[in-house]
């Protein structure tokens, strides 16, 4: 039996993923993870939500470093590759430059702890081959949502990833994109 093209319903995206801004990538990842979660693919949803959290951290780092340093995009990208992974990006690149007293900041501490939680579950799926269940995925998605809304919300007041993803998706459909 021939398999039907499962992507036939999708139209070509108007903007290639690599040309999107961090916020567009974040919104795209969140939309994708929502679909995976609804289709009960918890392990894949966990990987997507961890990716979304890391993209949110990239956005926050780029925004804050542009505001407080004179480093160009190439140097900031080098630092982002150096601090590989969500916890290191938060601990080494974001918290120290954003907060006056990083070790005393409740928000800084919360971001670090959240990054660790998200990364621990993601690493179990990606590096140990662990299978996840819907309840675990739900908990990690909630953690990622809070992390994303907090770290991006420090730059964009009232940021809500779910609302942003819905708006982005609606604009993509009206443009004839995905």
DATA-V984925 format. One record per residue. RES is the residue in one letter. PSI is psi in radians with two decimals (none if undefined). OMEGA is omega in whole degrees, 0 to 359 (none if undefined). Layout:
BEGIN
res=[RES/RES]
psi=[PSI/PSI]
omega=[OMEGA/OMEGA]
END
This chain:
BEGIN
res=[X/X/X/X/X/X/X/X/X/X/X/X/X/X/X/X/X/X/X/X/X/X/X/X/X/X/X/X/X/X/X/X/X/X/X/X/X/X/X/X/X/X/X/X/X/X/X/X/X/X/X/X/X/X/X/X/X/X/X/X/X/X/X/X/X/X/X/X/X/X/X/X/X/X/X/X/X/X/X/X/X/X/X/X/X/X/X/X/X/X/X/X/X/X/X/X/X/X/X/X/X/X/X/X/X/X/X/X/X/X/X/X/X/X/X/X/X/X/X/X/X/X/X/X/X/X/X/X/X/X/X/X/X/X/X/X/X/X/X/X/X/X/X/X/X/X/X/X/X/X/X/X/X/X/X/X/X/X/X/X/X/X/X/X/X/X/X/X/X/X/X/X/X/X/X/X/X/X]
psi=[2.29/2.43/2.32/2.62/1.91/-0.16/0.17/-0.48/-0.23/2.39/2.76/2.33/2.47/-0.30/2.06/2.53/-0.78/-0.24/-0.02/2.72/2.93/-0.73/-0.67/-0.72/-0.74/-0.84/-0.67/-0.77/-0.74/-0.71/-0.78/-0.77/-0.60/-0.73/-0.73/-0.73/-0.74/-0.56/0.16/0.90/1.27/-0.67/-0.75/-0.66/-0.67/-0.77/-0.73/-0.73/-0.59/-0.66/-0.76/-0.74/-0.71/-0.65/-0.67/-0.72/-0.73/-0.80/-0.86/-0.72/-0.86/-0.74/-0.85/-0.70/-0.60/-0.59/-0.64/-0.10/3.05/0.25/2.46/3.02/-0.64/-0.75/-0.75/-0.73/-0.65/-0.76/-0.69/-0.69/-0.66/-0.78/1.06/2.23/2.67/-0.88/-0.71/-0.66/-0.76/-0.83/-0.73/-0.53/-0.59/-1.04/-0.80/-0.52/-0.43/-0.75/2.36/-0.77/1.44/-0.68/-0.27/-0.13/2.09/-0.67/-0.73/-0.78/-0.73/-0.71/-0.74/-0.82/-0.73/-0.77/-0.72/-0.78/-0.85/-0.79/-0.63/-0.80/-0.75/-0.80/-0.61/-0.70/-0.87/-0.76/-0.38/-0.06/0.33/2.49/2.47/2.88/2.89/-0.62/-0.75/-0.74/-0.75/-0.76/-0.74/-0.66/-0.73/-0.72/-0.77/-0.70/-0.82/-0.75/-0.88/-0.83/-0.60/-0.92/-0.70/-0.59/-0.33/-0.39/-0.57/1.80/2.32/0.31/2.37/1.97/-0.65/-0.75/-0.73/-0.71/-0.70/-0.78/-0.75/-0.80/-0.75/-0.70/-0.60/-0.73/-0.69/-0.40/-0.07/0.33/-2.64/none]
omega=[180/180/178/178/184/180/183/181/183/175/179/179/181/182/179/184/183/178/181/174/177/180/177/177/179/181/177/178/181/177/180/181/178/178/178/181/179/179/179/172/189/181/178/179/178/179/179/182/176/176/178/179/180/176/176/177/177/178/182/180/180/181/184/179/176/181/189/179/175/179/177/184/181/179/179/177/177/177/179/176/179/180/185/178/184/182/180/178/181/185/186/188/184/186/182/182/183/186/179/178/187/183/182/184/177/180/177/178/180/178/179/181/180/178/178/180/181/184/180/180/178/181/177/179/188/187/181/179/180/173/182/176/183/180/178/178/180/180/181/178/178/178/180/179/179/178/182/181/179/187/177/180/175/178/182/184/177/182/177/185/181/178/180/180/177/180/180/180/179/179/179/180/181/177/182/180/185/none]
END
